[in-house]
Amino acid sequence: MVDQQTKRPLVLASLVLSMFMAAIEGTIVATAMPNIVADLGGFSLYSWVFSSFLLMQAVTTMIYGKLADLFGRKPVFIIGVLIFLFGTTACGFAPTMGALIVFRLIQGLGAGAIQPIVTTIVGDMYTVEERAKVQGYLASVWGISSVVGPLIGGIIVQFIDWAWIFWMNIPIGIIGLLGVVLFFHEKVDTEQKSVDYLGSSLFFVAISALIIVFVQAGSGWAWLSLENISLIILFLVSISLFIWQENRAKAAMMPLYLWKNKLIVIANLATLLSGMIILGLSSFLPTYVQGVMGESAIVAGFTLSTLSIGWPISATLAGHLVLKIGFRLTAFAGGFALFIGTFLFFLLDADKGPVYAGLSSFIVGVGMGLSSTTFIVSIQNTVSWHARGVATSLNMFMRIIGSAVGAALLGGILNIQLKGYYQQKGEDLDIASTDVLLDEGMRESITAETLEAMQEGLTYALHTVYTGLFVIGTLTFIILWFFPQVSVDNNDST
C-alpha cells in the first residue's frame, strides 16, 4: 500500500523517465544497426539483437508482476532498473555481435520489470479518477519515444559513436531510480511470503520455447523442421505442467481466477490482437511505401510516425473519456478506430499515395491509444492491490506475445504470397531480390519490365498482409462488443 509520505509528483517524474528509458531502447537501436554490423560483423545474427530483448522481456514480465504483489513494487522496480543499467552499459562495450546479443538479453531481463511495475505504481498512487488521466500521460511516453528514438539514434551514430545509443540511458536510469528510492514509500505485509518457483520456471521454459518458434520459424527454420516441432512440443508440455502447478500452488505465479474475470479476458484478447496489428504496420508499411510507391525512406518514416502521433493524443483523451462515458464506450471507440484504420489499409494501393497511408496509420494509432489506456485502467480498477501487479503484467505480456505472433504470422503470409506470385507468373525472381525495391540506386539498375513485375508481386503480397490486418482489426472490434459495463469507481483498493 502507498504510504502518505510518498511525494507523488516527484515519483511520477521518475517513473516517466524510467519508462522513457525502456521504451526508447526498442526504437533507437534500429537506426544504429547498420553501423553496429559494420563494426562488429555477424549480419546473420541481426534479428537476434531485437529478438533477444523481446524474448527476455516476455518471459519475465509476468514473474516480476507477481513478485511485486508479494514483496512490494519498490524492491522489484529497483532490481529491474539495476539489471537494465548493467546490460545497457555492457552493450556499449560489446566486442562481438554474439556478446551484444547476450547483453541485450540482460537488458530485456531488466526491462521486463520496468514497464509493468511503473504502470502498477501509478495504479497504486492515484485514485481511479486521477489514474485514468495519469495512465494516459504515461502511455504517451511510448508514442513520443517512437518518434524521437530514430532521430536521436541517427544523430548519435552520425556524430558520436553507436555505443552512446546505450550509454545515453545511464544518467536517465540513475535519476529515475533515485527518485523512486527517495520519494516512493509503501507498506508491505511483513509475513513470510511463498514464491511459486516451479510455476515460474515452467512458465519461463514454455514462453521461451514459444518466442523462439515465432522468431525462427519461416526464416531461420522451416515450419516443419525438427527444431521447430521439438520446441512446440516443449511449449505444450511446459504450459500443461504450468497450468497443473498453478491450480495447486499456494501463491500461484499467475492466479488462474484472473481468467474467470470477463473484463480481463476481453481486454487481454483485444490486447493480443492489437499487438499483432501494431507489429504488422511497423514491419510492412515502410516496405510498401518504399517498394510499391517508390518513395524515399524519409517519406516511409513519415507514414509510420503518424501512428506514434495518434497514440499519445488519444491515450491522453482516453483518460478524460473514461470518466465521462465509462470504460465500455471508450474501449469500443478504440476498437472502432482500429476497425476503420485497418479497413483503410485493406483499400490501400499505390495510387492513393503516402498521405493516405499516413492518415490510415494515424487512425490506427488513435485506436491503440483509446483502447490500451482503457484496458490498463479498467483492469487495475477491477482487482485488489494484491493482484494489481500480476494483472497489469498479464495485459502487457499479451501485447508482447501478440507482437511476436504478428511478426511470424504476417511475415509468413508475405513470403508465401510473394513466392507463389513469382512462380505463377513464371518470373525468374526470388524473395531476396525484393531488396532491390528498397534501394533507390539499385532500382535504377534494373529493367522497367523487371521493376514492374517485382512491384506487382510485392503489391499483391502486401495486400494479402493488409487483408490479414483488416481481419484482425475486425475481430478486435467484435470482441469489444462484449466488453462489460463496469462502474468507474467499482474497486479502488490501494
C-alpha positions, 0 to 999 in steps of 0.5 A: 500500500502507498504510504502518505509520505510518498511525494507523488509528483516527484515519483511520477517524474521518475517513473516517466523517465524510467519508462522513457528509458525502456521504451526508447531502447526498442526504437533507437537501436534500429537506426544504429544497426547498420553501423553496429554490423559494420563494426562488429560483423555477424549480419546473420545474427541481426534479428537476434539483437531485437529478438533477444530483448523481446524474448527476455522481456516476455518471459519475465514480465509476468514473474516480476508482476507477481513478485511485486504483489508479494514483496512490494513494487519498490524492491522489484522496480529497483532490481529491474532498473539495476539489471537494465543499467548493467546490460545497457552499459555492457552493450556499449562495450560489446566486442562481438555481435554474439556478446551484444546479443547476450547483453541485450538479453540482460537488458530485456531481463531488466526491462521486463520489470520496468514497464509493468511495475511503473504502470502498477505504481501509478495504479497504486498512487492515484485514485481511479479518477486521477489514474485514468488521466495519469495512465494516459500521460504515461502511455504517451511516453511510448508514442513520443519515444517512437518518434524521437528514438530514430532521430536521436539514434541517427544523430548519435551514430552520425556524430558520436559513436553507436555505443552512446545509443546505450550509454545515453540511458545511464544518467536517465536510469540513475535519476529515475531510480533515485527518485523512486528510492527517495520519494516512493514509500509503501507498506508491505505485509511483513509475513513470510511470503511463498514464491511459486518457483516451479510455476515460474520456471515452467512458465519461463521454459514454455514462453521461451520455447514459444518466442523462439518458434515465432522468431525462427520459424519461416526464416531461420527454420522451416515450419516443419523442421525438427527444431521447430516441432521439438520446441512446440512440443516443449511449449505444450508440455511446459504450459500443461505442467504450468497450468497443473502447478498453478491450480495447486500452488499456494501463491500461484505465479499467475492466479488462474481466477484472473481468467474467470474475470470477463473484463480481463479476458476481453481486454487481454484478447483485444490486447493480443490482437492489437499487438499483432496489428501494431507489429504488422504496420511497423514491419510492412508499411515502410516496405510498401511505401518504399517498394510499391510507391517508390518513395524515399525512406524519409517519406516511409518514416513519415507514414509510420510516425503518424501512428506514434502521433495518434497514440499519445493524443488519444491515450491522453483523451482516453483518460478524460473519456473514461470518466465521462462515458465509462470504460465500455464506450471508450474501449469500443471507440478504440476498437472502432478506430482500429476497425476503420484504420485497418479497413483503410489499409485493406483499400490501400494501393499505390495510387492513393499515395503516402498521405493516405497511408499516413492518415490510415496509420494515424487512425490506427494509432488513435485506436491503440491509444483509446483502447490500451489506456482503457484496458490498463485502467479498467483492469487495475480498477477491477482487482485488489492491490494484491493482484494489481501487479500480476494483472497489469503484467498479464495485459502487457505480456499479451501485447508482447506475445501478440507482437511476436505472433504478428511478426511470424504470422504476417511475415509468413503470409508475405513470403508465401504470397510473394513466392507463389506470385513469382512462380505463377507468373513464371518470373525468374525472381526470388524473395531476396531480390525484393531488396532491390525495391528498397534501394533507390540506386539499385532500382535504377539498375534494373529493367522497367519490365523487371521493376514492374513485375517485382512491384506487382508481386510485392503489391499483391503480397502486401495486400494479402498482409493488409487483408490479414490486418483488416481481419484482425482489426475486425475481430478486435472490434467484435470482441469489444462488443462484449466488453462489460459495463463496469462502474468507474469507481467499482474497486479502488483498493490501494 
